[in-house]
Amino acid sequence: MYFSKHNDDTVYINHSSGLLEVEGKGPLCREDAEVRPAPGEDWADEYHTLHVKEGVTALGEGYLETFRKIGCLILSRSVTMIAQTKELDGLLRRNKVLIRGEYDTFAEEFAHKKGLKFLHCDIPLAEDHDEEHHEHEFITLRFHSRGAPDIHHNVFTPGSSAGSWGGGEYASELPRDFYVGCTAETFAGYFPEHLRDQLTANDMLRRFLETANRRHERSVRSD
């Protein structure tokens, strides 16, 4: 985990997978990418995916240019502006950056404007806790540039020794058009009943299903 030297509200959560998450409030500027504890001048080059979390509203001039190896940019729906420079345009084209976010948000608009590929962001669906087996499970609807969407299950359970954790991951593939005619309520019906309230109250899931179905209906009418 890193903290911005410039703004105490800006926090970076680093993952060994090459994912870097940034949490903050309001706009981020170039100086927000200067972090502590100091990992070295080229620290940002270790990450190819940058996830800008909810709460950040804008990325100022020079901020994204710090992430020279970026291949995927995930924008929350709170982001409504990215300062555009020739350097940034060159970086986005050279790296063929994939833009991810929700439909009908700045993320999708930005991707189309820059001629970049857009893919809907993954949707955290629910969390399930099994007290009997001391398991905690995170369930996510994932989308892929290549291949069908799937439901990903990430299960955590106490390990065999103190301080260790076991568990595992598995995924169930979905039809590419799984969303057609599907509401949050019907989608919830494919899961255990005790998860129903979480799923039907999931605003991101509901927005995706409603928008995806509107687009499908338009495409059918235009054929």
Phi, psi and omega in degrees: 000137179237156179234138179293136175289338188268329187214119183295340181279349183262117185232139179248130176249113185262144180236147182292344180284356183096005178269136175233124178255138177239128178246142180184187180229132178074203183282150173252143180241175182306320184293339179292345179271003172267117193238164174226153351299140189301112180268002184115157185297326184261028185302323184291341181290350180282350189240136180250350178233125178245122179251112179269111190279167179302136182117326174282132185252337184202155175243112186283174183301129177091349183290304183294332181297342177296330186264078190289340182260009186298133177238344180215130179239118180254121184246129174289166182289348178282344179281122183235004181202139170230123178294129186257131178225163177297324179297317179293317178302318179295319179296315181296318180289315183298319181271357182048055187294131174273127178260131179234147179174192178274158175298150175059037175236177178303324181303312181292319178299317180296317180300313181295320181296325182267000180069033181254156178289145179236138177222133179303143179289157174297152183242111173297120186268308186194165172239138182236131180241124179253099183294325183298319182256006178056043180248143174233129188236134175253126184246127186227138170271119185248145175242146184230143176297323177236124181105166184283157173294164179209167172257119183258132179244123178242110188252130177245135180214150181303140179280184183279348179228159183301134177084357180254157180231138176254215181109202181177176180230145172206160183224146178243118183290145179246156170297149181299330182256032184302333187280345187297122180073010186258130173256172177299325181291316179289325177298319180297335181294346179273000183242165176305147185302325184291350177263356188302314183299319178298317185289317181288339178266004183279104185294322180295319177297315181297317179298316180299311183297317180295315182290317180299322179288322176298317180293322178296317180296321178295319181293325179292319180293329183279345180286000000 
